[in-house]
Amino acid sequence: MLNATGWWLAVAPVDLRCGIDRLLVLAQSLRGGAPIDDGAYVFRNRSGSRLKVVCVDGQGAWLCVRRLHEGKFHWPGAGAERMELTREQFAWLVAGANWERLSRRVEGLARAL
């Protein structure tokens, strides 16, 4: 079962024609060569309409694909090579929502309480 302890987003677009082995190499480079166990690594295509998620656990790796029929996934601007996401941010991302805006709103509400 998928149970990632961390979610990492590759900011730069990736050619999603590549398979799981190439994505695992990219995932390892996102972590600076650190072990990638128990993590989920999110990649998107250039147009922003498709995602591939590689989840790594002690038994092997999962490759998940998500495609939007309309619109694009919200993605951060260039700057960093990778971003770490929370479980909630990842859920908003794959739903097609603006997860950065929703994260700011939730953080603002938490501070107000």
MOHUJO-V278104 format. One record per backbone hydrogen bond with DSSP energy under -0.5 kcal/mol. NH is the residue of the N-H (numbers start at 1). CO is the residue of the C=O. Records with the same first field share a line. If there is no record, write none. Layout:
NH=CO, CO
This chain:
5=38
6=38
7=85
8=40
9=83
10=8, 42
11=9, 81
12=81
14=44
16=14
18=15
23=19
24=20
25=21
26=22
27=23
28=24
29=25
30=26
31=27
32=29
33=28
34=31
38=56
39=36
40=6
41=54
42=8
43=52
45=50
48=45
51=66
52=43
53=64
54=41
55=53, 62
56=39
57=60
62=55
64=53
66=51
68=49
73=48
83=9
85=7
90=86
91=87
92=88
93=89
94=90
95=91
96=93
97=92
99=97
102=98
103=99
104=100
105=101
106=102
107=103
108=104
109=105
110=106
111=107
112=108
113=109
